[in-house]
């Protein structure tokens, strides 16, 4: 059985968390190192002072012992409690000191003491001094080191998190602006104050923010130039196309005249598509919202298309949308399925969802990965790649979601999800204000059945 690998929580990947861990580890390491150095130095000094004091007392005790005088308190020959290691050292003819418990006056209770011993006629002459004060000094120093270290770690961590938090907030601001730009808001800018004054020193975050703003401005200018070019070209084509249409009507009946009229009609359709795309790119479209029954709207689009399409209406639903734009989207999907798929083409309405599928080869991989692309088709002479682009743009305008996928048993599947109307409305959706203002699908001057190819 394969063991699961431990995955830390997602928040541990943030820069703030990593900085907090790094600062904590570094502060603790530094505090431990400094505390160890201070503890070692002070302990050595305290022990040396206690040792010198005890050795001085041993000198006095030795003089008294050699003079045959009574030994002062805190001394004796082979006194009880003398550590065995020190006793053996003195018996060998050497002097030494050691910290161990010894009885303290006046009650004789044992406590920490500094022992010193030397040889005396084959025995150990020892003296001891109170080491309790020194031990308490060292213990107090250790508590002060720990307390000050914890305080220093907390202050450093808070200061570091505050500084890192300012940096991460600026990074998050840049990320939010980048997402707004990718969503189509080309006016979004970081506007970091450090980038507005060239004389002010800039850190790395300000450099990134300035580069992002420059990129957005450049991209906006290029897109606006392309949009103006597309709109101007389509606008300018209308006048010669009008004259060409009139001239085509004067041609004598015959196959050549039919071919000319067909190509002129195709150029007019392309021009109208280009104008519509330029309006969608400029985001100047305004919706005319009203409540509609989705099933009848879909059935009317199919009837207007004139193509043999099976309509299945399941759960009834009412949607609040712009009917003209909705008919434009559904019409383009139906026309696209007939033009580039294979029969049968089925349109299904299930609640606020409209699905159009065919039984052809399905959508190409580039469309499933990145969505429809204008002027890119997999079938020569079968469109300009604008129909699905327009459908996707109009769906965004009315607040719907258009998805492209492959059907499980083959074919292409386009699914349009609309915002369902949940308000109280006793009247017919087609008859409420705004419900009849949009033209029928067949009256749309843009033509609802021009589609973009999705398969060769």
N, C-alpha and C positions, 0 to 999 in steps of 0.2 A: 504494500500500500504506500502510495506516494505521500510523503509528509508535506504539510503546508509550510511554506516559508513565511516567517514573521514579517509583517509589513507595518512599519510605524505609522501613526496617524498622519494625515495630510498636513496638519498644521505644523508638524515638526520640520517641514521642508521650507518654512518661511525664513526670510533673512533675519527677522526679529528674534525668532527662537534660536537660530544658529548663533547669532551675536550674543544672546543672553547666556547660552551654554559656554561659548568661548570666553566671555568676560568672567563668568563665575569660576571656570577652571583656572584661568590665568590669575585671578585675584586670590583664590584659595592657595594655589601653588606659591605665589609670591608671599602671601601672609604666613604660610607654613615655613617657608625658607627663612624669612626675617625673624619669625618667632623662635625658630630653632637656634639661630645665631645669637639672638639676645639672651635666650634661656641659657645657652652654653656659656656665654661670656659672664653673665651675672652669677650663675651657679659656681663657676670656677673662682670668681673673686670672693664670694661669700665663704666657700669652702677653704680657700687659702687663708682668709682672715681667721676663721675658727681654728685652723690647724696651727697657725703661728701663735695664737693665744694659748692653745693647749700645750704646745711644745715649750713655751715660756714657763707655764705652770709646772711642767715636768722638770725643768731646770731647777726651779725653786724646791720642788719635792726631792730631787736628787741631792741637793746641797744639805737639806735637812736630814735626809737618810744617812749621808756620809758623816754628818756632825753628830749623829745619835739623838737628834731632837725629834719631838713628836711630829708626825706627818700632818699637814693641814687637811681640812675637810676636802673631800673629792679626790682622794688619792689613797694608795695603799700598795702593799706587796701581795701579789697574786690575789687581788680583790675578787669577790664573787661578781659574776657578770662580765668579766673580762673576756672578749672574744678569743676563741681558741687560736685563730690565725695570728692574732697580735701577740698572744702568749708565746706561741712557738717562735715568732720572730725575735722577741726579747730574750728568750732562753738561748737563742743562737748568737747573742751578743750584738744585736742590731736594734735600732730604734725605728718606730713606725707609728702611724696613726690610722684610725679607722672610725667610721660613723656607725654607732650601734646604740641600743638602749642601755641606760644606766640609771640607778636610783638617784633621785633628786631630793635634796632637803626642801622643806622640813619634814614632809610626811614620808619620804623615802620611796615614793611611787616612781616606777620606771618611766623614762621618757627619752627622747632622742638626745644623744650626747656625742661629743667628739672625744675619742679615746686616744691617749698617747702613752706608749710604754717603752721602757729601756731595760737593759740587763742590770741585775743587782744580786751579786753572789749566787749566780746560777738560777735566780728566780726573776720574776718580772715585776719591776717597779712601775706602777701605772698611775696616771692622773686623767681626770676627765672634766669637761666643761659642758655647760648646757648648750645644746644645739637646737633647741625648740624655736628660739627666735629666728635663727637663720633659716630653718625649715619653713616657718611661716612666711618669711620674706620671699623665699623661692616660690611657695605655693601662691602667694598673692601676686607675684610677678606673672606666673603662668595664667592665672585668671585674668589679669589685665591684658596679657597678650591675646588670649582667646577672645575676650570681649572687644578689644580694639580691632582685631582682625575681622570679626563678624561685622562690626560697624563699618569698617573700611570696605568690605566686600559689598555690603548693602548700598552704601553711598555710591561706590564706583559702578555697581550694577544699574542703579537708578539713573545715574548720569549718563552711562553708556546707552541704556535703553532709550532715554530721551533723545540723545543725539542720533542713534540709529533710527528711532521712530520718525524723526524729521526727514531723514533720507528716504525711508520706505514710503512715507506719505507722498513725497514728491515722485517716487517711482510709480506708486499706484495711480497718481494723477496722470502721469504720462501714459500708463497702460489704459486707463479709462478713455483718454483722448484718442489713443490708437484704435481702440474698439469702436469709438464713435465714427472715426474716419472710415474704418472698414465697413461700417453699417451704412455709409453714404453721407454722413454729415461732414462735408468738406470744409465747413467753416470752423470746425472745432480746432482749438489751439491750446497748448499747454500754457503759454505766456508766462514762463518762469521769470520773475523779476530780475534774476541774475543775468538773463540774456538781453534785457532791454538797455542795459548800461554797459557798453563795451569796455569802459575803464575799470569796471569791477571784476575782480578775480572770479573765475568760473570753476566750479568743481565738475566732476565727471557727470553727475546727474544733470546739471545745467547744460552741459555739452550735448547730452542725449536729447534733452528737451528741445534745445535749439535746433538740432538736426531733424527732429520729428516735425517741428513747426515748419522748417524750410521745405521738407519733403511734402508736407500737406499743401503748402502754398504752391509749390511747383506742380503737384498733381492736380490741384484745383484749376490752375491756369490751363494746363494741357487739356483737361476734360472739358472745360468751358469752351476752349478753342475748337475742339472736335464737335461739341454740341452745336455751336454756332455754324460751323462749316456744314454739318448735316442738315440743319434747318434751312440755311441759305440755299444749299444745292436743291433740296426738295422744293423750296419756294420758287426758285428760279425755273425749275423744270415744269411747273404748272402752266406757265404761259405758252411755251412751245407745244406742250402736250395738248392744250386746248385747241390750238390751231391745227395740230396734226390729227386730232380727232375729227374736227370739222372737215379737213381735207380727205380723210379716209372715207367719210360718208359720201363724198362726191365721186368716189371711184365706181366704175361700172361693176355690176354684179359679176361674181366669179370667185374662183378659188384664191387668186392673189389678193383680192379685196378682203376676203375673210381672214387671210393670214395677217394682213396689215392691221385690221381692226382688233384681232386677237392680241397682237404684240403691243398695240397702243393701250389696250385695256390692261395688259400686264404691267406696262410701265406706269400707268396711272395708279394701279394698286400698290406698286412698289413705292411710288412717291408718297402716297398717303401713309403707308407704313413707316417710312422714314420720318415724316412729320410727327406721327404719333410717338415714335421712339424718342425723338428730340424733346417732345413735351414731357415724356416720362423721365428722361434723364435730367431735365431741368427742374423736376419736382414742382411743376406749376399746376398740376391737375387738381381740380376740386370735385369732391364727390357730392352727389345728390341722393342722400339717404332716404329710404322709405322701407316699409315692411312688406315683404312679398312671400307668397307660397312658393317654395323652391321647385316642387314638382311641375306645376304648370309652366313655369319659366323655362325649365329644361325641355319640356315637350315642345314648346313653341320654337325654341332654337332648333331642335331637330327637324321640325316641319319646315322651317324656313331654309334649312340647308339643302333640302331636297335629296339628301343621300339616305340610302336604306340603313337605318340605325335602329337597333332594338332598345327600347326604353323600359327600364324596370324601376318602378317607384315603390319603395318599401315604406319605412316609417315617415309619415308626413312631418314637415318642419317648416317653420317660418323664419326668415332671415331678414335682418336689417342691412340693406346694401344699396348700391347704385345699380339699378336693373340694367341700364345700357352697358355698363362696364362688365357686369356679370355675364350678360349674353355674349359680349365680345370674347370673354375668356372661354366660355363653354363652346361657342362656335368655332374658335380656333382649335380647341382640343379635338372636336369632332372632325373638322376638316383635316387636321393633321393625321388623325387615325385612318381616315379613308384614303388619304393621298399616299401615305408611306407605310401603312400597315396592310393587313389582309382581313377580309371579312371572316366571321361576322364582327361588326363593331357594336359594342354594348355600352349604353349609358345607364348607369345605376344611381338612383337617388336614395340615400339612406340617412334620414335625419338631415343635418346640415352638411352632409358630405356628398359630393358629386364625383363619381368615378367614371372615367372613359377608358375602355380598353379595346384592343384589337388582338388579332391572332397572327400578326406578322413576326418578323425577326426580332422585334423589341428595340428599345432605345440603344444607341451606341454608348460605349463605355465613357467617352468624354462627357456626354450629357449627364450621365448618372453621377459622375465624379464632380463636375463643376457647374452643372446647369446648362441651359441652352445658351448658345453663342451665336450672335448675329453674323450673317454672311459665312456660315460654315454649315455645310450639308454633306451627307454621304451619298447623295444621289444626284448625278449631273442633270441639270435642267428641271429639277423638281422643287424649286423654291429658293429662297434667299436666306433661310435661317432666321427669319424675323417673326413668324407666327407664334412660336412658343416663347420667344423673348418678350413679345407684346403681352401674351397671356400672363407671363410671370410678373411683368411690370404692373399690369392692371389689377392682378390679384393683390399685390402689395398695396396699391392705392386704396382698395376697398377693405383692407384689413383681413384678407383671406390668406390661407397657406396652400401653396401649390407644390405638390411633390411628384417626382417621377421615379418609377420603379419598373421592374420586370415582373410580369404575372407569373405565379408559380408554375402554371402549365404552358408557359410560352406566351409571347406577345408583350406589348407595351401597356403599361398601366399608369394613367395620370389621375391623381386624387386631389380634389379641391375641397378644402375644409373652410366653411364660412362661419362667422360668428352667429350663433343661433339667437333669435329674438325671444326674450323671456318676459317681456312686459305684458300687461293686461291690455288686450285689444280685441273688441267684440266684432269689429268690422272686417270685411274681406281685405286681405293684404294687397290685392291688386287694385283696390279701390280707394285706399287711404291716400292722404295728400302725399304727393311725390311718387305714388306708385305707378302712375301712368305718364309721368313726364318723360321718361326715357323712351327713345324710339324703339320699335321692334327690331329684332335682329336683322330682318331683311331690309330695313330702312337705314341701317347704319352706313354712313357714307364710306367708312373705312372698310366695310365688308367683313363680316364676322367669320368667314370661312377660309381665310388665307392662312395656311399653316406652315410651320417649319418642318423639314424632314427630320425624322429621328432614326431612320434606318436606310441602308442603301437600297 
